[in-house]
Amino acid sequence: MNGLITDQNYAPVVESLISSATKEILMSIFCARFKKRNNYQGSKTILEALSKAQNRKVAVNILLHGGKNYSIITRWNRAGLKTFRSFGLRPKLAASEKTIHCKFIIIDGKIAVIGSHNLTESSLTRINEVSVVVEDFIVAQKLRDYFLTLWQTAKEE
């Protein structure tokens, strides 16, 4: 399944891919800003799918930007940690001095979703965004290796 995901099609496509996971989900996000008062509009289906995957004993690792650059994003991501935890998830903040701007998901080491979507209401409901689904073992494994390098130094707050 290779293809383009545009704009508001991201959440349903990603939710379906997450629901199909049997072993591992690795997710790197630049910005995760959730608005409870809007019932987590746009991101709720993804959060619920990640939680259900974890309940199925799928390993779920979520990495958020946490560096000194873009301090407002780091602040939003720290607040986002609480939302992830309310869904039973345990994300980490990247400890790198570099900005973690990459946005991707790897499903079972064989499918990658790479693109511009953040986990924010605006990104999932109002902004023009594009991501690509790539079903390629070699690409997914190289991206997985990159994620694990970043994950090693990440911290759970």
N, C-alpha and C positions, 0 to 999 in steps of 0.2 A: 504494500500500500504506500506508494509515493504520491505526494500531492501538495498542493498549496492550500493554506488555511488563511483566509482573509477576515479581518475585522471581527465581528461578533460570532463567527463560526468557530472560533478557537475553543471556547469552553465545552461545547458539545463534542467536538472531535477529541479533545484531550481527555475528557471524562470517559469516553468510550475506550480509548487506548489504555488509560489507567485501569479501567474495569477489566480489561483483558490480561493484565499483568499477572504472572504466576510466581515470579522470583524476586524481582528488584525494580525499584523506581528511583532514579537519581534525578534531582531537579535543581537547577541553578537559576536564581532569579535576582535581578538587579533591585526591583522594588516590589514589595508586598504591602499594600496599604488597604486595609479592610474597614468598611463602615458598617458597624453593627446596626445602626439606626436604619440603614437601607437593606437590612437582612443580607448583608454581604453580597449585594447585587453583582452578578457576573461571576464571582469567584466561588459562590457557595457550592455549586455542583462539583467543582474541582476539589475543594476542601473535603466534601463528603466522600468523593470517590477515593481520595488518598487515605482517608480514615478507614473506609471499608477495605481497601487493599491491605492496609496494615493489620486489620482484624482478621484477614485471610492468611496472615503470616507472610505477606510480601514485605521485604525489607524496603522501607521508605526513608530516603536521605534527602533532605532539603537544605540547600545552601543559599544564604542571602548575603548581599553586599553588607559589609559591616565596617569598612575602613574609615579613615579620617576624611577622605575626599567625599564630597556630597553629603555633608553632615545632616541635612534635612532628610535625605533618603535613609541614612543609618538610623535616625530617630524613628522614622515611620516603620522601618524593619524591626527595630526593637519592640515597638508596640505590636507589630504583626506577629512576633513570637508568641504573645499571649493568645492571639486568635488561633494560630496553629495548634497550640497546646490545648485549647478548649475543644479541638477536634481530635485530641489524643495523639498529636504528632509532635516530634522533637527536632525542630530545625536547628541549624547552627549559623552563626554569623562568620563570614570569612574574615580571617585575621590578617590578610595580605595588606601591605602598604598600597598595593595597586587597587584600583577600582575593579570590583567584580561586576562587569556590565553585561556579561554573557547571559543569555536567556535560552535555556534548553532543558529538555526532559529526555531521559533514556529509559526505555521500557525493556526489561529483560535482556539487556545487552545486545539487542538486535534492531530496535526501532528508535530513531531519534527525531525529536521535534525541535527545530532550531529556528529562532526568529526574533521578532521585536516585541512580542507580547510580554507585559509585566502582569503581575497579579494585583491589579488595581481596578476599581470600578471604571475609571475613565478608559483604561486600556482595553477592557473587555466589553465596554458598551458604547463608547463615543468616539474613540480615536481610530484613524485608519492605521491598521497594523497588518503585518504579514509574517507568517511562519511557514516552514516547510517540513513535511513529514518525509523522512528518509528511512526506508527499510533496507538497510545494508549493514551486514554484520561488521565489516571492517571499519566503516565510518563510526558505527555505534561503539565499537570497542576502543577506537582512538579517542573518542569523546569521553568515554567512561574512564580511560586512563587519565585524561586531563582533569576530569571532575575529582577523581580520587587524590590527585596531587593537591588540589585546592582543599579538599576535605580534611586531609591530614593535619593541616594547621588551623582549621576552623575551631571556633569555641562555642560551647553551649552556655548561654547566659541565663 
